[in-house]
Amino acid sequence: MHVKGNQFIKDNKLWKGLFELKWVLWLSIGLGLIVSFLFINACYAWMKELFFTDHGDLGIFSSSTLSSSFNVFGQAIAIDGGLKYLILIFADVIIFHCTVTTVNILSGNTQKPSFRDFVNAEKRMIRVSFTAWILEMIAGIIVAVILGIIGLDFLKDIVLLILEFYFIGHLFLDNYNEQYGLSVKESFNVIKVHAGAAIGIGFVAYILFFIPIVGLVVAPILGAVTGAIYMYSKNVNAELERDLELV
């Protein structure tokens, strides 16, 4: 699924035109500042431990501590619920652009989103992200309780991780549904049917988030394109008989 998405991006050069709009550039700078702050913190923690702590084997320590520090960096981005959704909200400009462009290419349309379309998409992403965050926490509590009752606590972390994958993927697929005028509630119902695709897309995005700086640009582009290609290939929303339009 992602292989097709990656090839589609290369063939159609979807990154072109994304940063031609100055306000898109400023939003990207904002996202970059957040990520840079986290990255610098991880590096600082490593340097502090490296130079101000007495360790016997400096070589072994430096490599292990570097790995640990960047693991903390990756967790801060990809695992912490609030920050994870905040980053996706910032990245929605990229996600929306790539989704619209992909749908245009696949369907033969030439619709060009206006500034208002981007604003509406951003408002929707905030709403969907907040809803997904709440649902993820509620589902996590329910899963933890149920697994605890039946004595399968050891599965809790795995199930919670899958839930994260699902809701991350949900945000990408919702962008596609938005193009067809679906409400947030309708979109949630449609995506439930394609939970496997949502989990797959969320999983890849989750892994990419661990790559400092670059991953946070690649993940939104690849996730948006892959999600749009999947949904379009499955004729999702075709039965609703709605005209393709930006909402």
N, C-alpha and C positions, 0 to 999 in steps of 0.2 A: 504493500500500500504506500509506504513512504518512499520506496524506490521510484514509483511512478510520479509521486509528488516532486521528488528531487529532480527528475529528468524534465518534468513540466516546467519547473522554475528555470532551469538552464536553457531550455528551448525557447522560452518566451521572454526571458530576461525580465522577470517580474519586479526586480528591484528598481528598474528605470522609472523615473517619474515620481518615486516615493518621496524623495527629498527635494523636489523642485519647489514644493510649497514651504515657505519660511516657517509657518506655524508648526508644521510637522517636524521641521528641523529642531525647533525650540523644545517641543515635547520630547523628542529623542534625546536632546541634551539633558533634560530633566531626568529621564530614565537613566542616562549614563552617569549622572551625578550620584544617584542613589546606589547604583551598582559599584561605582568607583569607591564610594565611602565604605561599603562592605568589604571590598577587595583590599583597601588600604588597612582596614582594621585587622583583617586576617594576616596580612603581611607584618603589621606592627606586633601582633601577638607572637608571631614566629620569631621576629628579630629580638623582641624583649626576652623571650625564653632562651634564645640562642646566645646572647651576649651578656645577660645579667644573671644567668643561673649556672651553677657549677655542675658540669656533667663529665663523666669519665670518658666516654667514647663520643667525641664531638661529631664524627662522621655519621655514626648510626643515629645519634640524637637529632642532628640537623635534618636528615631525610625523614625520620619518623615524625618530627614536630611539624615540618613543612606539610606533610601529608595530613596530619591532624588539624592544622590551622585551616587548610583549604577545605577540609571536610566540614569544619564549622561554617566556613563561608558558604559552601554549597547548601548546607542544611538551613542556613539563615534565609537563603533565597527560595529553595524548593520545598522545604518541609514546614516552615512556619506559615500557618494558614493566612494570617492577616497580611503579611508582607508578600506572600506568594500572589494573592489576588490583587494587591496594590500594584505590583509589577505588571500583571496582565492587563490591568486597567490602563496603565501608561502605554502598554504595548498595543492597545486596541487600535490605535491609528494604523499600525502596520498590519494587524490582523484584518481589519476592515478593508483596507486598500487591496491586500492580496486576495481576499475572498471575492470582492467585487470584480477585480480584474480576471480572476480565474473563471468565475461564472460568465463573464462577458465573452471570454475566449471560447469556452465550451458551448455556449448557447448561440454565439454569433451576434450578441447584442453589443452596442457601443455606448452604453450609459456611462456617464462620467459623474461621480459623486461630487456634490457641492460641499461647501464648508458646513452648511446646515446639516447635511447628511452625516458628516463626520461627528458633529456635535450630538445629534440624535443617537448615533451609534455609541458614542461615549457614555451618554446617559443610560442607555440600555445596558451597556457592559457593567456599569456601576451597580445597577439594580440586580442583574443576573449574578454578578460576582458576590454581592452581599447575600443573596438568596442561597447560592451554592455554598458559601462559607457556613451559614447557619445550618443548612441541611447536612453538610459534612460533619459538623460537630454533633448534631443530634444523632445522626446515623452511627457515628463513632461511639457515642455513649451506649446506644442500644446494642451495638455489636459487642462491646466490651462486657456488658451485663449478661447478654445471652451466652457468650462463650464462657464466661465465668461460671454461670449456672450449670452448664453441661460439661464443665471440666476441660475445656479446650482453650485455655488461656494462651497457650503457646502459638495459637493461630492469630491472635489479636493484631500483632504488628503487621502481619502479611495482609490481613483483610482491610485494615485501616489504610495501608499503602494503596491497595487496589481502589479503595474509595477515593483517595486523592487523585489517582490516575483518571478515574471516571469524571470527576468534577472539573478537572483541568481540561480534559477532552471535550466536556460539555460546552465550555465557553467558546471553543473553536467551532463546534457544530452549530451553536446558536447563531453565530454570525451568518452562516449559510441560510438558516431558517428565516433570519431577519430580512433577507433579500426578497423573500416571498410573502412578506407581510404577516407572518405568524406572530401571535402575541407571545409573551414570555411563558405563559402557562401552556399554550399549545406547543411551543417549542420543547418544553420539558417533557411533555407526553410523547412527542415524536422521537426525541433522543433516547428515551427509555428503550424503545424498540431496537435501537442501534447501540446498545450499551457496550458491546464488544468493540466496536469501532472507536467509541469514546475512550474506552480504557486504553486501547492501542495508541491512539493519538496522544493521550495524556501521559502515557508511559515514556514515549520518545521525548516529549517536551520536558518532562521531569528530568530525564537523563541529561538533556542538553543544557538545562539550567545550571548544572554543576560545572559547566565550562565557563570560566570567568569572561565577562564582557561579550565575547563572540556568541556564546550560547544563547544569550538573551536577545540577540538579533535573529539568529538562525531559527530558534524555536518558534517564534510567532509566525515567521514566513512559511516554514515547512508545515507547521500545524494547520495554518489557515488553508494553504493550497491542498494539502492531503485531505483535509476534512471536506473541502468543497468538491474535490474530484470524487471522493467516495459517495457523498450524498447525491451528487448529480448522476453518477453511474447507476445508483440504485433507484433513480426516479423518485426520490423522496419529495413529497409535497405535490407531485404531479396530480394526484387524485383530488387535491383541493381546488384545482382549476382556477388558480389565481394568476394574474398577470405578474411577470417579473417586474419588480419595482423596488426602488430604494425607499426605505421608510424613515 
